[in-house]
Amino acid sequence: MTRRTALMLGGAGALAVSGVATWAYMPGGYLTRDARWFRAIKADPMASNPLLGRTAVRVREHGPAGLFDIKRTTPWIDHYFRDDSIGPHTLAEELITHAQKVGWTHDTTISIDNSWTARREHNNPDGTMTLTIMTITDINPTSFIYGTAAVTLH
């Protein structure tokens, strides 16, 4: 192999490695902070669907920012569960009990009506993941999500 060929191969290899690194760490890339955080949220047991044998009647997800997004976003997941046989308050209590069993600890510093909030340490730049379980009963009764128990992770 000549010196010229070796330099060309080395340059092409460096260019390929830098291209992959740029893709991985730029907005929308696989290794960005928000992408890693969103994968951690989705891997949490409380983000399961179905959860406690119930399938969510509505799922909303806000993933990490894409390549052409102007501002940074915070990833989150919402699941709305309904069980008309026991009602939203009893369902929320079951979800809270399950959350505690899988390692969530109630955060007493946050107090919102009809909700239970928990935090736990996670190895991400923000340090903590937040779980909120609430009953959706203070909105228009004709709304699709009225009478559900919502599980939000962010």
Disulfide bonds with the S-S distance in Angstrom:
none
